[in-house]
Amino acid sequence: VPLNRSIRKSKDDEAEGFTLKAGMKNTIVRGPPSANAFKERPAKPTSFRKFYERGDFPIQLEHDTKGNKIAWKVEIEKLDFHHYLPLFFDGLCEVTHPYEFFSRQGVHDMLEHGSHKVLPVIPQLIIPIKNALNTRKKSSVCTSLKILQHLVISANCIGEALVPYYRQILPILNIFKNKNINKGDGIDYSQQRRENVGDLIQETLEAFETHGGPDAFINIKYMVPTYESCVNN
């Protein structure tokens, strides 16, 4: 019989770390479980979908030579932003057509025409933004980051109004900040489509700092320690 015959370890020989059994001879110490930081989370049913299916939004789909767009049945400036804007933000969790398209494009349209009506609604937008980011789905995260970039430049003082909410918005950005795909000499087409999460996060943090006033950088740095100032450097 070969002396060096390997002996298969049974599960009985395994132990969790920092236990009495872990210090015993011939015991295999199991590593820590995966934190699943990047694992996608299922999104809850959105109010946006319910309102859309009931026909409560003054919108319809319009096709032209450039593709699909929203045809608004009323002037956007006359909408009740306190009612409609949080609902459209709520739809950022959606990933299926037509809900994803209408929510994303509806937010962009309202930010484009909202002017002074957007700022008072900021507190109502934080939970929908946080929910969309927390799904960890690439499409939802990328869409939310682009929305945040549009939001901070949509009207005066919005960048500063977001600073108190960094603790709710930035944790997911900190997790995904360095999640860039290194393709070596290959072409990363996601960068051309602005779907590279790491790049979008860097752009978003820079927009926050640029438009967030004197307290923006220190608050960003607290939540995202690896962020370096784009203003001071």
Secondary structure in CASP SS format (residue, H / E / C, confidence):
PFRMAT SS
TARGET T0000
AUTHOR 0000-0000-0000
METHOD secondary structure of the structure
MODEL  1
V C 1.00
P C 1.00
L C 1.00
N C 1.00
R C 1.00
S C 1.00
I C 1.00
R C 1.00
K C 1.00
S C 1.00
K H 1.00
D H 1.00
D H 1.00
E E 1.00
A E 1.00
E C 1.00
G C 1.00
F C 1.00
T C 1.00
L C 1.00
K H 1.00
A H 1.00
G H 1.00
M C 1.00
K C 1.00
N C 1.00
T C 1.00
I E 1.00
V E 1.00
R C 1.00
G C 1.00
P C 1.00
P C 1.00
S C 1.00
A C 1.00
N C 1.00
A C 1.00
F C 1.00
K C 1.00
E C 1.00
R C 1.00
P C 1.00
A C 1.00
K C 1.00
P C 1.00
T C 1.00
S H 1.00
F H 1.00
R H 1.00
K H 1.00
F H 1.00
Y H 1.00
E H 1.00
R C 1.00
G C 1.00
D C 1.00
F C 1.00
P C 1.00
I E 1.00
Q E 1.00
L E 1.00
E E 1.00
H E 1.00
D E 1.00
T C 1.00
K C 1.00
G E 1.00
N E 1.00
K E 1.00
I E 1.00
A E 1.00
W E 1.00
K C 1.00
V C 1.00
E C 1.00
I H 1.00
E H 1.00
K H 1.00
L C 1.00
D C 1.00
F H 1.00
H H 1.00
H H 1.00
Y H 1.00
L H 1.00
P H 1.00
L H 1.00
F H 1.00
F H 1.00
D H 1.00
G H 1.00
L H 1.00
C H 1.00
E C 1.00
V C 1.00
T C 1.00
H C 1.00
P C 1.00
Y H 1.00
E H 1.00
F H 1.00
F H 1.00
S H 1.00
R H 1.00
Q H 1.00
G H 1.00
V H 1.00
H H 1.00
D H 1.00
M H 1.00
L H 1.00
E H 1.00
H H 1.00
G H 1.00
S H 1.00
H H 1.00
K H 1.00
V C 1.00
L H 1.00
P H 1.00
V H 1.00
I H 1.00
P H 1.00
Q H 1.00
L H 1.00
I H 1.00
I H 1.00
P H 1.00
I H 1.00
K H 1.00
N H 1.00
A H 1.00
L H 1.00
N H 1.00
T C 1.00
R C 1.00
K C 1.00
K H 1.00
S H 1.00
S H 1.00
V H 1.00
C H 1.00
T H 1.00
S H 1.00
L H 1.00
K H 1.00
I H 1.00
L H 1.00
Q H 1.00
H H 1.00
L H 1.00
V H 1.00
I H 1.00
S C 1.00
A C 1.00
N C 1.00
C C 1.00
I H 1.00
G H 1.00
E H 1.00
A H 1.00
L H 1.00
V H 1.00
P H 1.00
Y H 1.00
Y H 1.00
R H 1.00
Q H 1.00
I H 1.00
L H 1.00
P H 1.00
I H 1.00
L H 1.00
N H 1.00
I H 1.00
F H 1.00
K C 1.00
N C 1.00
K C 1.00
N C 1.00
I C 1.00
N C 1.00
K C 1.00
G C 1.00
D C 1.00
G C 1.00
I C 1.00
D C 1.00
Y H 1.00
S H 1.00
Q H 1.00
Q H 1.00
R C 1.00
R C 1.00
E C 1.00
N C 1.00
V H 1.00
G H 1.00
D H 1.00
L H 1.00
I H 1.00
Q H 1.00
E H 1.00
T H 1.00
L H 1.00
E H 1.00
A H 1.00
F H 1.00
E H 1.00
T H 1.00
H H 1.00
G C 1.00
G C 1.00
P C 1.00
D C 1.00
A H 1.00
F H 1.00
I H 1.00
N H 1.00
I H 1.00
K H 1.00
Y H 1.00
M H 1.00
V C 1.00
P C 1.00
T C 1.00
Y C 1.00
E C 1.00
S C 1.00
C C 1.00
V C 1.00
N C 1.00
N C 1.00
END
